[in-house]
Amino acid sequence: MKKSLYLLSLFIVVISCKETTIKKTETEVPQHTDSLTTQVQQVAEFVGQQVTGVTVSNTGKIFVNFPRWRKGVKNSVVEITKDNQQNAYPNKEWNSWEIGDAVEEQKFIGVQSVVAFENKLYVLDTRSPLFGNVLDAPRIFVFNLDDNKLEKTYLLQKDSYYPNSYINDLRVDIKNNKIYCTDSGRAGLIVLDITSGKSTRVLDNHFSTKAEQSYLTFDNKKWENTINSDGIALDTKNDLLYFHTLTGYSLYSVPTKVLANGTNKEIEKSVKLVAKTSAPDGMILDENGTLYFADLENNKIMYRKKDGSIHTLVEGDEIRWADTFSIYNNYLYFTNSRINEVTADISNMTFTLNKIELSNN
C-alpha cells in the first residue's frame, strides 16, 4: 500500500468515531459528588484549532498546544497573554512547519504536550504528523522562560521508541534527574536522563501500559480506538509515578527510584495496581497528593484523595473530553479537546481552555 494511503487510513482510524449502539460499560468505582457547586470559567477558545495540552508556569504564564492531527494547524504552541492574546511561542518561525515540508531541526512538527517546570517550558514533539510513522526522532525541546530561548533538545534514542510510537506526555523528576514519558502508540514508558540525554524504554508491551480495550463508550455508542499508556502524574513526596492507559480503567504506580535505577525485571515487579477508575486522558497531582483526572465517557472531572476515595469535582456539558490539566494559584486548568466528537472537518468547532477554583480537598 502506498504511504499516503497508509497515513490516510491510520488518520481516519484514530480520529473518526465509529458509532455502533452497545450496552454501556460500567466500571465499579466508588464515587462521591462534591457538595459545593463548582463553576467552570472559560479562559480562551479556539475555533477550528483542536487544543490538547495546557500548562501554567510558576509565574502564571499560560501555554497550550495543538497537535498536527490534520492540515490547517496555525500554531503548534501558543502563549495566552494576560490580555487574552494568543501568540505563537517562542515565535512564528518555530511554528511555521506544514505537512509536506522538509523536516527541520528547530521547527515543531507534531507537538502533543507542553509542561512548564522550574521556569522552563518542556515541549514534547512526537515528530508524527497525521499519526503516521515518525519523521525523525521524537524529542523534547526545553525553553528558558526568562528569555524564551531554546536551552536544550533531548532526542530519544532509536532503541527507546518505534517507528509507530506516539510519545504522549511527560513529567520532570529532578530528585532522580529523569524525565518520564508515555507512549500511547506502542505500549510503554520512556525514562530519559536529564544530564546525559540517554533514553531507555521500560514496561514495553507490559500489561500496565497496554490498552485494556479497543473503544470507549459515549451515549451508548462505541468510539473505537486502542490507545495505550497516556496520562502520567508524579508524586514527589511519596516518590511514585502514576500512569494510565486511555482506553482502560486501571491506575498503576511504580516507585521512581526503581524506575530510574532498576532493571527491567525490577521495574516490572514494582508495578502496583492502585485503583480502578474511569477512563481518563491526562492526570495531575496537587501538592496535597490529590489526583485529578477525567471521566471521559461521562463528561466529568474526578479526583482521588490520599485515602483512596474517588469524588466528582464537576460534570456536565462544559466538560467535553477534559484532556490535560495544570494547577496554578488554586485553580485547575483544563482543555476541552472534544476528541470523541470529531469526525472530519473541524473548521466550525470550538475548543476551549477552562479553569475551576479548587477547594481544600
C-alpha positions as CSV (number, residue, x, y, z in Angstrom):
1,M,0.0,0.0,0.0
2,K,1.3,3.4,-0.8
3,K,2.5,5.5,2.1
4,S,-0.1,8.2,1.5
5,L,-3.0,5.7,1.7
6,Y,-1.5,4.3,4.8
7,L,-1.3,7.6,6.5
8,L,-4.8,8.5,5.5
9,S,-6.2,5.2,6.7
10,L,-4.4,5.5,10.0
11,F,-5.6,9.0,10.5
12,I,-9.2,8.0,9.9
13,V,-9.0,5.1,12.3
14,V,-7.6,7.2,15.2
15,I,-9.7,10.3,14.7
16,S,-13.0,9.1,13.5
17,C,-15.8,7.9,15.7
18,K,-17.5,4.7,14.6
19,E,-20.9,4.8,16.2
20,T,-22.2,1.4,17.0
21,T,-25.0,1.1,19.5
22,I,-24.0,-1.0,22.5
23,K,-24.7,-1.5,26.1
24,K,-22.9,1.0,28.3
25,T,-19.8,-0.5,30.1
26,E,-19.8,0.4,33.7
27,T,-16.7,0.5,35.9
28,E,-17.2,-0.4,39.5
29,V,-15.7,2.7,41.1
30,P,-16.9,4.1,44.4
31,Q,-17.6,7.8,43.8
32,H,-18.8,10.8,45.8
33,T,-20.2,14.0,44.5
34,D,-18.9,17.3,45.9
35,S,-21.5,19.2,48.0
36,L,-20.2,22.5,46.7
37,T,-21.1,23.8,43.3
38,T,-18.0,24.1,41.1
39,Q,-18.1,26.8,38.4
40,V,-16.2,26.3,35.2
41,Q,-14.7,29.5,33.9
42,Q,-13.6,29.8,30.2
43,V,-10.1,31.2,29.8
44,A,-9.8,31.0,26.0
45,E,-11.4,29.5,22.9
46,F,-10.0,28.2,19.7
47,V,-12.2,27.9,16.6
48,G,-11.1,25.2,14.1
49,Q,-8.0,24.5,16.2
50,Q,-8.0,21.4,18.4
51,V,-6.2,22.1,21.6
52,T,-4.9,19.2,23.7
53,G,-2.2,20.3,26.2
54,V,-2.1,23.1,28.7
55,T,0.5,24.2,31.3
56,V,0.8,27.2,33.6
57,S,4.2,28.3,34.8
58,N,5.0,29.2,38.4
59,T,4.7,32.9,37.4
60,G,1.3,32.4,35.7
61,K,2.3,32.2,32.1
62,I,-0.2,30.0,30.2
63,F,0.8,27.8,27.3
64,V,-1.3,25.5,25.1
65,N,-0.5,23.2,22.2
66,F,-2.2,21.9,19.1
67,P,-1.2,18.5,17.7
68,R,-0.8,18.2,13.9
69,W,-3.5,15.6,13.5
70,R,-4.7,17.3,10.3
71,K,-3.7,20.1,7.9
72,G,-4.5,23.6,8.9
73,V,-2.9,23.8,12.3
74,K,-2.0,27.5,12.7
75,N,0.5,27.1,15.5
76,S,1.8,24.1,17.5
77,V,2.5,26.1,20.7
78,V,0.7,29.3,21.8
79,E,1.2,31.5,24.8
80,I,-2.0,33.1,26.1
81,T,-1.2,36.5,27.4
82,K,-2.9,38.4,30.3
83,D,-4.9,40.5,27.7
84,N,-6.1,37.2,26.1
85,Q,-3.8,37.4,23.0
86,Q,-2.8,34.1,21.5
87,N,0.9,34.4,20.5
88,A,2.9,31.8,18.7
89,Y,5.6,30.5,21.1
90,P,8.5,31.1,21.1
91,N,7.9,32.8,17.7
92,K,6.2,32.3,14.3
93,E,9.2,30.6,12.7
94,W,9.2,27.7,15.2
95,N,5.5,27.2,14.3
96,S,5.8,27.5,10.6
97,W,6.2,23.9,9.5
98,E,3.5,22.5,7.3
99,I,2.6,18.9,6.3
100,G,4.7,18.1,3.2
101,D,7.6,20.4,4.1
102,A,11.1,19.1,4.6
103,V,11.8,18.2,8.3
104,E,13.8,20.9,10.1
105,E,15.6,20.5,13.4
106,Q,14.3,23.7,15.0
107,K,10.7,23.7,13.9
108,F,7.7,22.0,15.7
109,I,6.4,19.0,13.7
110,G,3.7,17.4,15.9
111,V,3.6,18.8,19.5
112,Q,1.5,16.7,21.8
113,S,2.3,18.1,25.3
114,V,3.7,21.2,27.0
115,V,4.9,21.2,30.6
116,A,6.2,24.2,32.5
117,F,8.6,23.3,35.3
118,E,11.0,25.5,37.3
119,N,10.9,28.4,34.8
120,K,11.4,26.2,31.8
121,L,9.0,25.0,29.2
122,Y,9.3,21.4,28.0
123,V,7.7,20.9,24.6
124,L,7.2,17.3,23.6
125,D,7.3,16.8,19.8
126,T,6.1,13.4,18.6
127,R,7.5,14.1,15.1
128,S,4.5,12.1,14.0
129,P,2.1,14.3,11.9
130,L,-1.3,12.7,10.9
131,F,-0.5,9.7,13.3
132,G,1.9,8.4,10.7
133,N,5.4,6.9,11.3
134,V,7.8,9.3,13.0
135,L,9.7,11.5,10.5
136,D,12.7,11.6,12.7
137,A,13.5,11.0,16.4
138,P,10.8,12.2,18.9
139,R,12.2,14.9,21.1
140,I,11.7,17.3,23.9
141,F,12.6,21.0,23.4
142,V,13.4,22.9,26.6
143,F,13.0,26.7,26.5
144,N,14.1,29.1,29.2
145,L,11.1,31.2,30.1
146,D,13.2,34.2,31.1
147,D,14.3,34.9,27.5
148,N,12.3,32.3,25.6
149,K,15.4,30.9,24.1
150,L,16.0,27.2,23.3
151,E,18.1,25.8,26.1
152,K,18.3,22.1,25.4
153,T,17.0,19.5,22.9
154,Y,16.6,15.9,24.0
155,L,16.4,13.4,21.1
156,L,15.0,10.0,22.0
157,Q,17.4,7.2,21.1
158,K,16.4,4.6,18.5
159,D,16.1,1.7,20.9
160,S,13.6,3.6,23.1
161,Y,10.9,4.2,20.5
162,Y,9.3,2.5,17.5
163,P,8.5,3.9,14.0
164,N,4.9,4.0,15.0
165,S,5.4,5.3,18.5
166,Y,3.3,8.3,19.6
167,I,5.1,9.9,22.6
168,N,2.3,11.4,24.6
169,D,3.1,13.1,27.8
170,L,6.0,13.8,30.2
171,R,6.9,14.6,33.8
172,V,10.2,16.0,35.1
173,D,11.7,14.3,38.2
174,I,14.5,16.5,39.5
175,K,15.1,14.3,42.5
176,N,16.1,11.4,40.3
177,N,17.4,13.5,37.4
178,K,15.0,11.9,35.0
179,I,12.1,12.8,32.6
180,Y,9.4,10.2,32.2
181,C,7.3,9.9,29.0
182,T,4.3,7.7,28.0
183,D,4.0,6.1,24.5
184,S,0.3,5.7,23.6
185,G,1.1,4.4,20.1
186,R,3.2,1.5,21.3
187,A,2.6,0.5,25.0
188,G,5.5,1.5,27.2
189,L,7.2,4.2,29.2
190,I,10.5,6.0,28.4
191,V,13.0,7.2,31.0
192,L,15.3,10.0,29.9
193,D,18.4,11.0,31.9
194,I,18.4,14.8,32.2
195,T,22.2,15.1,32.3
196,S,23.3,12.6,29.7
197,G,20.3,12.7,27.4
198,K,20.2,8.9,27.3
199,S,16.7,7.4,26.9
200,T,15.6,3.9,28.0
201,R,12.4,2.1,27.2
202,V,10.7,0.3,30.1
203,L,7.5,-1.7,30.6
204,D,7.4,-2.3,26.9
205,N,4.2,-4.1,25.9
206,H,3.6,-4.6,29.7
207,F,0.1,-5.3,30.9
208,S,0.1,-2.0,32.8
209,T,0.9,0.1,29.7
210,K,-1.3,-1.8,27.2
211,A,-4.8,-0.6,26.5
212,E,-7.4,-2.8,28.2
213,Q,-9.9,-2.5,25.3
214,S,-10.3,-1.0,21.8
215,Y,-13.1,1.5,22.5
216,L,-14.7,3.9,24.9
217,T,-18.5,4.4,25.2
218,F,-20.3,7.7,24.7
219,D,-24.1,7.9,24.8
220,N,-24.3,4.1,24.3
221,K,-22.2,4.3,21.2
222,K,-18.6,3.0,20.6
223,W,-15.8,5.3,19.9
224,E,-13.3,2.8,18.5
225,N,-9.6,3.4,19.2
226,T,-6.9,1.5,21.0
227,I,-4.8,3.9,23.0
228,N,-2.1,2.7,25.3
229,S,-0.2,4.4,28.1
230,D,-1.2,8.0,28.1
231,G,-1.7,10.0,31.3
232,I,1.1,10.3,33.9
233,A,1.4,12.1,37.3
234,L,4.4,12.4,39.5
235,D,4.2,12.2,43.3
236,T,7.4,13.7,44.6
237,K,6.5,13.3,48.3
238,N,6.0,9.6,48.1
239,D,8.3,9.0,45.1
240,L,5.8,7.4,42.8
241,L,4.9,7.7,39.2
242,Y,1.3,7.1,38.4
243,F,0.3,6.1,34.8
244,H,-2.9,5.1,33.0
245,T,-3.9,3.9,29.5
246,L,-6.5,6.0,27.8
247,T,-8.8,3.1,26.8
248,G,-8.7,1.4,30.1
249,Y,-9.9,1.6,33.7
250,S,-6.8,0.8,35.8
251,L,-4.5,3.2,37.6
252,Y,-1.0,1.9,38.2
253,S,2.1,3.2,40.0
254,V,5.8,2.4,40.1
255,P,8.4,3.8,42.6
256,T,10.5,6.4,40.9
257,K,13.7,5.1,42.5
258,V,13.2,1.7,40.8
259,L,12.1,3.3,37.6
260,A,15.2,5.5,37.5
261,N,17.7,2.9,38.5
262,G,16.2,-0.6,38.4
263,T,16.5,-3.3,35.7
264,N,13.5,-4.1,33.5
265,K,12.6,-7.1,35.7
266,E,12.8,-5.0,38.9
267,I,10.6,-2.3,37.3
268,E,8.0,-4.8,36.2
269,K,7.9,-6.4,39.7
270,S,7.4,-3.0,41.3
271,V,4.3,-2.0,39.3
272,K,1.3,-1.8,41.5
273,L,-2.4,-1.6,40.6
274,V,-3.6,1.4,42.6
275,A,-7.2,1.7,41.8
276,K,-10.0,1.0,39.3
277,T,-11.0,4.4,37.8
278,S,-12.9,5.9,35.0
279,A,-11.2,6.2,31.6
280,P,-9.1,9.4,31.6
281,D,-6.7,11.2,29.3
282,G,-4.2,13.4,31.2
283,M,-3.7,13.4,35.0
284,I,-2.2,15.7,37.6
285,L,-1.4,15.6,41.3
286,D,-1.6,18.6,43.6
287,E,0.7,19.3,46.5
288,N,-1.7,17.6,48.9
289,G,-1.5,14.3,47.0
290,T,-4.9,14.6,45.4
291,L,-5.0,13.1,41.9
292,Y,-7.2,14.8,39.3
293,F,-8.3,13.0,36.1
294,A,-11.3,12.9,33.7
295,D,-14.1,10.5,33.3
296,L,-14.2,10.9,29.5
297,E,-17.2,8.8,28.9
298,N,-19.4,10.7,31.3
299,N,-18.3,14.4,30.9
300,K,-16.8,14.6,34.3
301,I,-13.6,15.6,36.1
302,M,-12.8,13.4,39.0
303,Y,-10.3,13.4,41.9
304,R,-8.9,10.7,44.1
305,K,-7.9,11.6,47.7
306,K,-4.9,10.1,49.5
307,D,-7.4,7.8,51.4
308,G,-8.3,6.2,48.1
309,S,-11.8,7.7,47.9
310,I,-12.9,8.9,44.4
311,H,-15.0,12.0,44.0
312,T,-16.7,14.0,41.2
313,L,-15.3,17.6,41.0
314,V,-17.5,18.8,38.2
315,E,-19.7,17.3,35.5
316,G,-21.9,18.4,32.6
317,D,-21.8,19.8,29.1
318,E,-18.9,22.2,30.0
319,I,-16.7,19.1,30.2
320,R,-16.1,17.9,26.7
321,W,-13.2,15.4,26.9
322,A,-11.1,17.1,29.6
323,D,-7.7,16.4,28.0
324,T,-4.9,17.9,30.0
325,F,-4.6,19.6,33.4
326,S,-2.4,22.2,35.1
327,I,-2.7,23.7,38.6
328,Y,-1.9,27.3,39.4
329,N,-3.0,29.7,42.2
330,N,-5.6,27.1,43.5
331,Y,-7.2,26.8,40.0
332,L,-7.3,23.6,38.0
333,Y,-6.8,24.5,34.3
334,F,-8.0,22.0,31.7
335,T,-8.6,21.8,27.9
336,N,-11.7,20.5,26.2
337,S,-10.4,18.7,23.1
338,R,-13.7,17.1,22.2
339,I,-11.9,14.1,20.6
340,N,-14.8,11.8,20.5
341,E,-17.0,14.4,18.7
342,V,-14.6,14.9,15.8
343,T,-15.4,13.0,12.6
344,A,-13.9,15.1,9.8
345,D,-13.9,18.9,9.3
346,I,-13.4,20.9,12.5
347,S,-13.3,24.4,11.0
348,N,-16.6,25.3,12.7
349,M,-15.9,23.6,16.0
350,T,-14.9,25.5,19.1
351,F,-12.4,24.1,21.6
352,T,-11.8,25.7,24.9
353,L,-9.3,26.2,27.8
354,N,-11.1,26.5,31.2
355,K,-10.4,26.7,34.8
356,I,-12.0,25.7,38.1
357,E,-11.3,27.0,41.6
358,L,-10.3,24.2,43.9
359,S,-11.5,23.7,47.5
360,N,-9.2,22.2,50.1
361,N,-9.9,18.6,49.1
